[in-house]
């Protein structure tokens, strides 16, 4: 069994930490970029949460500046981080093909590209498919060593391209698998396949922050609506949103899989269990340290609270007195993340090049805050597991993208483990991709 105590805490320097802080809990677990450093481990628990509006809700948007000359992220001792690629147009989701090629969704550029590495370890990028509508999610099908298709989630639909190992340009026109996904609001649409290849999962975020317009009852009544869409499904302009959907690989039998998830921007299958996991951006407007973002297992038929509740049965004051029937049905997420960190990409580590204790843990990209008095996020963290189960703690792994209260040079989005066992991280502020691998 792996220890939850960080192996790097004894090596921390430059930034002072609270005494005896093997794992920061309670109010110490909350914080901003000033306390971030590889090896710092936090465990936010439901009992640690403040009351709504314990602090004023503020908007502080960090300015994106050019990366300092020679600047690079900070990683734990024993690891090296190098610039793998640059000059991409909004690189977001990363996926490693079974043959080792790394695909990247260039959301702002409307294309999916393949990284082509040279002998010097630097990559150029070739367009696999262009002219797409804010592509984000990528998944190879069927699961296994010999996929026949690359599925791409655009903001309004899911399409697939014919694919054979080594293809770097799409060999045919896309086939529409799922059309008519709701647009506007959160535009990210991440996708994944169940290990047996029988289910396609599609994450669709909310249109609003806290469910504006979903009070009262939907036409036909709540009971009838939830018989059709599932427990906790939101209605009106939020119908079909704040949910993870599922369908057959050909797009048939589309239905709600789980509801009440404000914006699941990152989905991943846990190799050890085959479970679906989701990285979620929670709502804003309740203060610096509320409510927590989260990473959690997503179960069929489950309800995760939005917009009426957060972190289990905690009532959002903007919906006080509504849907009391759901209070005991809201699932508490597995791992709570510092509020407003904006979790995006999620990938489990199953490579061989990192130390053995990393195997089975997950890496999570935190895009960074705007609804907080001091910046938080803007880093990659390691989500800790023991025997396939989350400990509840997470540890700073890649930091250094923030220069000051008002300036950042990078915003992490996508994470993937390469066939070489290295961790690859995209950031869409500077359009770059970074490689992390152990020192020789």
C-alpha atoms as one frame of an Amber mdcrd trajectory, in Angstrom:
protein
   0.000   0.000   0.000   1.303   3.435  -0.933   1.741   6.104   1.686  -0.260
   9.319   1.434   2.750  11.279   2.714   4.519  13.106  -0.096   8.047  11.881
  -0.853   9.076  15.402  -1.793   7.926  17.495   1.184  11.299  17.307   2.934
  12.903  18.873  -0.129  10.702  21.968  -0.308  12.515  25.307  -0.313  12.073
  29.010  -0.972   8.381  29.121  -0.069   7.705  28.540   3.643   4.980  26.087
   4.583   3.084  25.592   7.828   4.959  23.456  10.350   4.286  19.708  10.344
   2.269  19.964   7.133   2.674  16.482   5.637  -0.867  16.812   4.324  -2.554
  20.205   4.567  -6.103  19.904   5.929  -8.695  22.276   7.355  -8.291  25.930
   6.434  -4.635  25.265   5.568  -5.752  23.134   2.613  -7.198  26.223   0.939
  -4.810  28.686  -0.623  -3.572  30.379  -3.738  -0.503  30.267  -5.943   1.831
  31.672  -3.281   1.853  28.343  -1.430   2.066  26.156  -4.547   5.153  24.040
  -4.990   5.792  20.484  -6.197   5.235  18.146  -3.281   2.706  20.235  -1.356
  -0.198  17.912  -0.557  -3.753  18.970   0.312  -6.821  17.160   1.525 -10.046
  19.191   1.456 -12.854  17.484   3.370 -16.588  18.300   3.400 -16.348  19.382
   7.040 -13.700  21.978   6.108 -16.004  24.050   3.912 -16.852  27.639   4.925
 -20.350  29.058   4.834 -21.562  30.658   1.592 -20.225  34.191   1.160 -17.790
  33.879   4.060 -15.705  36.053   1.754 -16.879  38.386  -0.964 -17.194  36.968
  -4.462 -14.743  38.856  -6.654 -13.501  38.749 -10.216  -9.727  38.803 -10.609
  -8.577  37.918 -14.093  -4.867  37.281 -14.485  -3.189  38.771 -17.532  -1.559
  36.268 -19.867   2.001  37.360 -20.597   4.776  35.928 -22.720   6.743  33.098
 -21.185   9.937  34.479 -19.620  13.081  33.716 -21.590  14.266  30.298 -20.504
  11.250  29.935 -18.262   9.668  26.551 -17.670   7.382  24.924 -15.127   8.634
  23.508 -11.841   8.437  19.761 -11.230   9.478  17.549  -8.285  13.142  16.699
  -7.648  14.158  13.711  -9.736  12.144  14.843 -12.765  12.969  16.930 -15.817
  10.563  19.121 -17.782  11.214  20.134 -21.394   9.326  22.051 -24.055   7.982
  19.466 -26.494   6.025  21.678 -28.903   4.907  25.271 -29.312   2.977  27.465
 -31.704  -0.311  25.590 -31.402  -3.704  27.324 -31.608  -5.363  26.689 -28.276
  -4.060  23.164 -27.552  -6.444  21.458 -25.172  -7.179  17.735 -24.943  -4.280
  15.345 -25.520  -4.720  11.653 -26.374  -2.063   9.019 -26.973  -2.872   6.644
 -29.825  -2.122   2.951 -29.263   0.889   3.203 -31.596   2.333   6.080 -29.509
   1.363   9.073 -31.658   0.050  11.970 -29.605  -3.074  13.740 -30.860  -4.057
  17.218 -29.724  -7.317  19.124 -30.119  -6.421  22.662 -31.184  -9.749  24.095
 -30.101  -9.145  27.696 -31.097  -7.682  26.586 -34.434 -10.628  24.313 -35.231
  -8.472  21.274 -35.898  -7.050  18.053 -34.537  -3.308  17.645 -34.987  -0.672
  14.959 -34.510   2.664  15.679 -32.853   5.631  14.499 -34.918   8.797  14.230
 -32.848  12.297  14.753 -34.217  15.565  13.303 -32.988  16.021  16.324 -30.711
  12.805  15.500 -28.835  10.989  18.546 -30.217   7.726  18.049 -32.074   6.117
  19.676 -35.065   2.372  19.357 -35.511   0.514  18.125 -38.579  -3.224  18.688
 -39.075  -5.139  15.411 -39.024  -8.474  17.172 -39.623  -9.391  20.859 -39.989
 -12.470  23.056 -40.230 -13.964  21.705 -37.006 -16.286  23.466 -34.550 -14.294
  23.931 -31.331 -13.029  20.340 -31.131 -12.246  19.134 -27.619 -12.811  15.462
 -26.787 -10.805  12.723 -28.535 -11.201   8.943 -28.276  -9.987   5.961 -30.274
 -12.407   3.131 -31.088 -12.570   0.279 -30.462 -10.467   0.290 -27.293  -7.318
  -1.759 -27.637  -4.269  -1.884 -29.874  -5.978  -1.606 -33.274  -8.618   1.143
 -33.424 -10.605   1.758 -36.600 -11.820   5.260 -35.792 -10.868   8.487 -34.097
 -13.911  10.062 -32.449 -13.904  13.851 -32.072 -16.323  15.820 -29.903 -17.160
  19.214 -31.355 -19.217  21.598 -29.280 -22.443  20.639 -31.078 -21.874  17.019
 -32.079 -19.671  13.934 -32.021 -18.087  12.752 -35.265 -15.643  10.015 -36.194
 -12.914   9.661 -38.801 -11.559   6.405 -40.249  -8.235   5.673 -38.585  -5.415
   3.160 -38.884  -2.274   3.088 -36.790   0.153   5.693 -38.085  -2.422   7.856
 -39.873  -1.494  11.506 -39.573  -4.055  12.838 -42.028  -7.681  11.730 -42.022
  -8.280   9.259 -44.845 -11.955  10.040 -45.241 -14.783  12.406 -44.429 -16.201
  12.415 -40.908 -19.307  10.461 -40.024 -21.746  12.172 -37.666 -22.420   9.944
 -34.653 -24.343  12.266 -32.323 -25.809  15.561 -33.514 -27.746  18.334 -31.865
 -25.757  18.669 -28.658 -26.809  21.916 -26.924 -24.489  24.832 -27.620 -23.531
  28.007 -25.806 -22.276  28.313 -22.253 -19.640  25.706 -21.479 -18.430  24.564
 -24.886 -16.186  21.658 -23.865 -17.423  18.210 -24.847 -15.147  15.462 -23.600
 -15.645  11.809 -24.553 -14.456   8.339 -23.578 -15.365   4.704 -24.225 -16.104
   2.044 -21.644 -13.375  -0.644 -21.527 -15.598  -3.106 -23.406 -16.304  -0.515
 -26.107 -20.056  -0.775 -25.695 -20.656   2.710 -24.275 -19.636   6.126 -25.548
 -19.653   8.729 -22.765 -20.222  12.399 -23.633 -19.824  15.188 -21.062 -22.035
  18.255 -21.619 -21.596  21.288 -19.363 -24.260  23.719 -18.176 -25.374  26.863
 -19.954 -25.410  28.932 -16.770 -23.462  29.288 -13.547 -26.052  28.281 -10.976
 -29.036  27.022 -12.916 -30.816  30.244 -13.733 -34.331  29.405 -14.850 -34.609
  25.875 -13.421 -36.746  26.753 -10.386 -40.416  25.819 -10.435 -41.430  22.770
 -12.430 -40.839  21.675 -16.023 -43.819  21.210 -18.339 -45.552  17.991 -17.394
 -44.156  18.063 -13.859 -40.911  17.019 -12.194 -41.772  13.325 -11.908 -42.499
  12.904 -15.611 -39.424  14.898 -16.586 -37.119  12.822 -14.384 -38.602   9.555
 -15.620 -37.391  10.607 -19.056 -34.054  12.257 -18.209 -33.059  10.802 -14.851
 -32.920  11.974 -11.246 -31.714  15.540 -10.861 -31.879  16.454 -14.539 -32.285
  20.201 -15.064 -34.929  21.620 -17.390 -35.699  24.670 -19.478 -32.578  25.968
 -21.205 -30.531  23.461 -19.179 -32.285  20.383 -20.595 -29.683  17.859 -21.682
 -26.911  19.779 -19.937 -24.851  19.536 -16.729 -24.794  15.822 -17.431 -22.776
  12.927 -18.720 -24.625  11.251 -21.570 -24.078   7.784 -22.948 -24.799   6.176
 -26.303 -23.895   3.143 -28.350 -20.724   3.601 -30.435 -22.916   4.319 -33.473
 -24.766   7.058 -31.574 -27.973   5.116 -30.985 -29.739   4.846 -27.606 -28.516
   8.236 -26.408 -29.543   8.869 -22.794 -28.523  10.591 -19.567 -25.956   8.574
 -17.603 -25.521  10.950 -14.639 -26.857  14.397 -13.782 -26.077  17.410 -11.629
 -22.460  17.803 -12.830 -22.024  21.468 -13.718 -19.176  21.106 -16.186 -17.368
  17.809 -16.540 -14.516  18.983 -18.753 -12.330  15.931 -18.319 -13.353  12.264
 -18.490 -11.114   9.249 -18.102 -11.445   5.520 -17.520  -9.569   4.208 -14.481
  -7.543   1.231 -15.772  -7.573  -0.623 -12.448 -11.359  -0.680 -12.139 -12.839
   0.306 -15.506 -14.771   3.079 -13.728 -15.634   6.354 -15.419 -14.055   9.405
 -13.747 -14.852  13.056 -14.258 -13.020  16.332 -13.509 -15.548  19.068 -12.833
 -15.677  22.875 -12.762 -18.103  23.830  -9.993 -20.139  27.047  -9.790 -18.964
  30.562  -8.931 -20.310  33.417  -6.836 -20.221  31.952  -3.298 -16.842  33.296
  -2.153 -13.139  32.470  -2.444 -13.321  28.979  -0.948 -16.709  27.661  -2.028
 -17.773  25.368  -3.518 -14.945  22.912  -4.220 -14.237  21.770  -7.741 -13.918
  18.012  -7.804 -12.777  14.744  -9.332 -15.101  11.791  -8.911 -16.279   8.436
 -10.109 -19.412   8.837 -12.198 -22.032   6.153 -11.677 -25.059   5.313 -13.794
 -28.147   7.126 -12.522 -26.274   9.201  -9.946 -27.006  12.854  -9.148 -24.146
  15.165  -8.082 -26.086  18.188  -6.851 -26.028  20.979  -9.411 -27.714  23.446
  -9.308 -29.601  22.874  -6.055 -26.822  21.379  -3.898 -23.037  21.167  -3.724
 -20.648  18.683  -2.051 -23.468  16.397  -1.036 -26.473  17.949   0.712 -25.152
  21.526   1.077 -27.832  23.875  -0.231 -26.919  26.544  -2.756 -28.527  29.653
  -1.155 -29.654  30.793  -4.594 -31.976  27.755  -4.640 -32.936  27.641  -0.983
 -36.250  25.871  -0.447 -36.187  24.106  -3.815 -35.941  20.366  -4.463 -35.743
  19.207  -0.879 -36.675  15.788  -2.245 -33.193  15.554  -3.759 -31.189  16.446
  -0.650 -30.536  12.849   0.331 -29.824  11.804  -3.239 -26.856  14.077  -4.011
 -23.602  12.111  -4.238 -20.605  13.606  -2.446 -17.632  13.687  -4.873 -14.564
  11.558  -4.173 -11.832  14.233  -4.271 -12.456  17.903  -3.503 -10.219  20.467
  -5.222  -9.509  24.072  -4.193 -12.546  26.064  -5.397 -12.243  27.990  -8.667
  -9.179  26.011  -9.817 -11.029  24.926 -13.008 -10.058  21.241 -13.448  -9.845
  20.117 -17.067  -7.748  17.202 -18.343  -7.509  13.967 -16.327  -5.260  10.975
 -17.018  -4.323   7.920 -14.966  -0.671   6.953 -14.881  -0.025   3.413 -16.105
   3.464   3.944 -17.534   6.719   2.386 -16.376   9.193   5.267 -16.387   7.953
   7.142 -13.286   8.697   5.717  -9.818   6.478   2.749  -8.966   4.448   4.714
  -6.412   2.951   6.847  -9.212   1.327   3.888 -10.930  -2.443   4.040 -10.567
  -2.482   7.693  -9.504  -4.043  10.342 -11.738  -2.768  13.636 -13.111  -5.180
  16.558 -13.260  -4.707  19.868 -15.102  -6.039  22.953 -13.297  -6.672  25.728
 -15.802  -6.819  28.525 -13.222  -9.198  30.878 -11.444 -10.963  34.135 -12.164
 -13.592  34.199  -9.374 -11.132  34.497  -6.500  -9.195  37.275  -4.745  -5.873
  35.455  -5.293  -5.122  33.184  -8.262  -5.390  29.458  -7.706  -4.983  26.556
 -10.092  -2.640  27.167 -13.030  -0.872  23.879 -12.304  -0.960  20.098 -12.664
  -1.655  18.028  -9.582  -1.291  14.360  -8.728  -4.479  12.772  -7.367  -3.501
  10.088  -4.876  -4.888   6.529  -4.880  -4.326   3.531  -2.633  -5.295   0.082
  -3.866  -7.361   1.666  -6.631  -9.309   3.942  -4.283  -8.848   7.722  -3.910
  -7.339   8.867  -0.637  -9.033  12.259  -1.010  -5.672  14.039  -1.195  -3.920
  15.658  -4.114  -0.370  16.917  -4.521   1.151  19.748  -6.535   3.192  18.238
  -9.357   3.801  20.948 -11.975   3.709  24.589 -10.907   5.395  27.855 -11.879
   2.988  29.208 -14.506   1.997  32.150 -12.265   4.359  35.126 -12.036   2.337
  37.428  -9.770  -1.180  38.179  -8.561  -1.991  39.567 -11.992   0.290  37.732
 -14.451   0.448  34.145 -15.741   2.251  32.680 -18.735   0.578  29.289 -18.971
  -2.775  27.608 -18.319  -2.663  23.781 -18.224  -5.471  21.933 -19.999  -4.644
  18.463 -21.321  -2.646  15.595 -19.858  -1.685  12.266 -21.385   0.858   9.553
 -20.708   3.041   8.820 -23.715   4.114   5.376 -24.827   7.548   6.362 -23.489
   6.018   6.705 -20.003   6.486  10.489 -19.963   3.708  12.861 -18.962   2.678
  15.371 -21.629   0.858  18.569 -20.661  -0.803  21.123 -22.929  -1.364  24.747
 -21.958  -3.515  27.005 -24.092  -2.336  30.454 -22.986   1.023  30.187 -24.746
   0.102  27.360 -27.121   2.721  24.923 -25.860   3.103  21.282 -24.813   5.507
  20.133 -22.107   7.097  16.747 -21.442   7.904  15.505 -17.910  10.124  12.484
 -17.413  12.413  11.153 -14.697  16.035  12.228 -14.747  18.394   9.492 -15.936
